[in-house]
Amino acid sequence: YEVTEVACQWFHSNLRTRPEADLARSYLTERGITEETITSYRLGFAPDSWDALLNHLHTKGFDARMAVAAGLARERTEGRAGAYDLFRGRLIVPIEDARSRVVAFGGRILDSKQKDAPKYVNSPETSLYRKSTILYGLPHARRAVQQKNRLLVVEGYFDVLTLHQAGFQETVATCGTALTQEHMRAIRPLTQTVVA
C-alpha cells in the first residue's frame, strides 16, 4: 500500500506541474473533467520514460522488486537485468479498494500517433489487486448508494467520473471484467438494487 500511495502522489503531482503533461490536462478539459474531480480522484500523469517512476520510488526507499510486486513495473525479459516502468506517457487513473487504499492504476494513452499501442494499460493482478473484487469509484459512491438505495454499474473510468459530476454519485465501474459474485458481496451491504 505504501508504494502504490507514493506512486499515486507522484503521478498526481506530475499532472499538476510537468510541462509534458499539457496533453493530459487538455484531454481532461476536452472530456469536461473538472478540477474538483481531478483532485478528488487524484488523476495523474506518467511521463514517457522507461524508469522515471522507478527512479522516484528508489529515492523514497522502494526497490524495483517492490515496484514489480505492486504492478507498477515489469521485469526485463531480454538484454540487461532490471525492470522498467509499466506506465509511460499516459493519463493515470488510480484504483482504490473499498477502504480507499490505492491498489492499482489504469493508464490511458494520449498520443494518437501510437496506433499500435493499447488505448489502456492496466495494472496486473497483484496481492493487493484482484479485478474481480474491485469496483472503481466505490469509496466515492458509498454514501450516495446508501442514500439512493441503488448502485449504477458502468463500463469505464471516465463513465464514472462524468456521471459523478452530473449528480449520479452512486456510480461505479468494473475493472475490465463482468460483474462477479465477489463484486455482489461488496455491494450487498449497501443496496439490493443494482442497475447495470
Secondary structure, 3 states (H helix, E strand, C coil): CHHHHHHHHHHHHHHHHCHHHHHHHHHHHHCCCCHHHHHHCCCEEECCCCCHHHHHHHHCCCCHHHHHHCCCEEECCCCCCCEEECCCCEEEEEEECCCCCEEEEEEEECCCCCCCCCCEEECCCCCCCCCCCCEECHHHHHHHHHHHCCEEEECCHHHHHHHHHCCCCCEEEECCCCCCHHHHHHHCCCCCCEEC
